[in-house]
Amino acid sequence: MLYFATEDWRSAIEMINRWSSLTSAPTSQAYELLAEAHYQLKEYRKAIPPIRKTIELKRAKGQPVDERSYLLLRSAYRSLREYDQVAAVREELIRHFPGDKYWIQLAGTYGEAVEGREQLSPIAALYCSKQRRHAQALKILA
């Protein structure tokens, strides 16, 4: 879409909304583009419903939800400082894209959202899991 290439986010939003009004079933890609445009305009609250709709539509069709969709949702919540929602999205990332980095990020999110031992829970889980021993996890536990 030309408006995305030129970073004309307002026009992109208008075009997607106009196109969506003409079709009976907008695609998950249209919702994702809409969310991206709102995010680029720092309209984080407006970016959340279309990215959630993207995830919902892909799940309903049995399609995998790509990591990018979750990262956009996480970034919108983080920009709004809604750390409980950030944690929930990071938990989804861990379920669908297992890897050390999301466990460590989740611990940081818990540290931002709450006080106390809960911050160390994901790091302890990472350390105790059968995944490779991550040097950063060991440093945090120390």
Secondary structure, DSSP 4 states (H G I P E B T S, - for coil): -HHHHTT-HHHHHHHHHHHHHHSSS--HHHHHHHHHHHHHTT-HHHHHHHHHHHHHHHHHTTPPPPHHHHHHHHHHHHHTT-HHHHHHHHHHHHHHS--HHHHHHHHHHHHHH--SGGGGHHHHHHHHSSSPPPHHHHHHH-
